Amino acid sequence: MSVLFISHDLGVVRFIADRVAVMYLGKVVEVADKHALYAAPRHPYTRGLIASVPVMHPSRRTRDRSGRRLEGDIPSALNPPSGCRFHTRCPFAKDLCRENEPALAADAGQHQVACHFPLSGGNAV
């Protein structure tokens, strides 16, 4: 049996889903097994969503999450920007991002990301 669960709250999705697809302005930007997605998110939007999940227990608030906050205005879904739809809010955006929409590509572990400069270990590669 399969169930499609749609939510803006990745804190809830973590407990419901086995596999997660993250969308931004109607496009899938990352797809992975939930363990891989939460352990090492590769799209800057996914990182921002995960960083925005409140951490209730003080002992688990070990890292500074302020550097990954999502900033900027959300573009119109009716008139999305050219290239990568997230480039207007992405701290790693370059000219390539503004001009060309990245394809959703998988690595050997089936972690898929649509980003010209996917994150690895917290840094753009």
C-alpha positions as CSV (number, residue, x, y, z in Angstrom):
1,M,0.0,0.0,0.0
2,S,1.2,3.5,-0.8
3,V,0.0,6.7,0.8
4,L,0.7,10.2,-0.5
5,F,1.1,12.6,2.4
6,I,1.6,16.3,1.5
7,S,2.9,18.8,4.2
8,H,5.0,21.8,4.6
9,D,6.2,20.4,7.9
10,L,9.3,18.2,7.5
11,G,9.2,17.6,11.3
12,V,6.0,15.7,10.8
13,V,7.0,14.1,7.5
14,R,10.0,12.5,9.2
15,F,7.7,10.3,11.3
16,I,5.2,9.3,8.5
17,A,7.2,8.8,5.3
18,D,9.8,6.2,4.3
19,R,10.7,8.2,1.1
20,V,10.5,12.0,0.8
21,A,10.1,14.3,-2.2
22,V,10.7,18.0,-1.5
23,M,9.1,20.5,-3.9
24,Y,9.6,24.2,-4.5
25,L,7.2,26.2,-6.6
26,G,5.7,23.1,-8.2
27,K,9.0,21.3,-9.0
28,V,10.6,18.4,-7.2
29,V,14.1,19.6,-6.0
30,E,15.1,16.5,-3.9
31,V,14.0,12.9,-3.4
32,A,15.6,10.4,-1.0
33,D,15.0,7.8,1.7
34,K,14.0,9.7,4.8
35,H,17.2,8.7,6.7
36,A,19.4,9.9,3.9
37,L,17.4,13.1,3.4
38,Y,17.5,14.2,7.1
39,A,21.1,13.1,7.6
40,A,22.5,14.9,4.5
41,P,20.1,17.1,2.7
42,R,21.7,18.3,-0.6
43,H,19.3,21.0,-1.9
44,P,19.6,24.4,-0.1
45,Y,15.8,24.6,0.1
46,T,15.6,21.2,1.9
47,R,18.3,22.3,4.3
48,G,16.4,25.5,5.1
49,L,13.2,23.5,5.7
50,I,14.9,21.1,8.0
51,A,16.7,23.9,9.9
52,S,13.3,25.6,10.5
53,V,11.9,22.6,12.4
54,P,11.8,23.6,16.1
55,V,14.1,21.6,18.4
56,M,12.2,21.2,21.6
57,H,14.8,19.5,23.9
58,P,17.6,21.9,24.9
59,S,20.3,19.2,24.8
60,R,19.5,18.6,21.1
61,R,20.1,22.3,20.2
62,T,23.8,21.8,19.8
63,R,24.4,23.6,16.5
64,D,23.8,27.1,15.2
65,R,21.0,26.8,12.7
66,S,20.7,30.5,11.9
67,G,23.1,30.3,8.9
68,R,20.7,28.1,7.0
69,R,17.5,30.1,7.4
70,L,15.5,30.7,4.3
71,E,15.5,34.4,3.4
72,G,14.1,36.5,0.6
73,D,10.7,36.7,-1.0
74,I,9.0,33.7,-2.6
75,P,8.6,34.3,-6.3
76,S,5.2,34.0,-7.9
77,A,4.2,30.4,-8.7
78,L,2.2,31.8,-11.7
79,N,5.3,33.5,-13.1
80,P,8.3,31.6,-11.7
81,P,11.8,32.8,-12.3
82,S,13.9,31.4,-15.2
83,G,16.5,28.7,-14.5
84,C,16.4,27.2,-11.1
85,R,13.2,28.4,-9.3
86,F,15.1,28.7,-6.0
87,H,17.9,30.9,-7.3
88,T,16.3,34.1,-6.0
89,R,16.6,32.8,-2.4
90,C,19.7,30.6,-2.7
91,P,22.9,31.7,-1.0
92,F,24.9,29.6,-3.5
93,A,23.2,30.8,-6.8
94,K,25.5,31.7,-9.7
95,D,24.7,32.8,-13.3
96,L,24.2,29.2,-14.3
97,C,21.4,28.9,-11.8
98,R,19.6,31.9,-13.2
99,E,19.9,30.7,-16.8
100,N,19.4,26.9,-16.7
101,E,16.9,24.8,-14.8
102,P,18.8,21.9,-13.2
103,A,17.7,18.3,-13.9
104,L,16.7,16.0,-11.1
105,A,19.7,13.6,-11.0
106,A,20.4,10.5,-8.8
107,D,23.7,9.4,-7.2
108,A,24.6,5.8,-6.6
109,G,22.5,5.7,-3.5
110,Q,19.3,6.9,-5.3
111,H,19.4,10.3,-3.6
112,Q,18.1,12.7,-6.3
113,V,18.7,16.4,-6.3
114,A,17.9,19.2,-8.8
115,C,20.7,21.6,-8.2
116,H,23.7,22.8,-10.1
117,F,25.7,23.1,-6.9
118,P,24.3,20.4,-4.5
119,L,25.4,20.6,-0.9
120,S,27.7,18.0,0.6
121,G,28.6,18.0,4.3
122,G,27.1,21.5,4.7
123,N,29.1,23.1,1.9
124,A,28.4,23.7,-1.8
125,V,30.6,21.6,-4.0
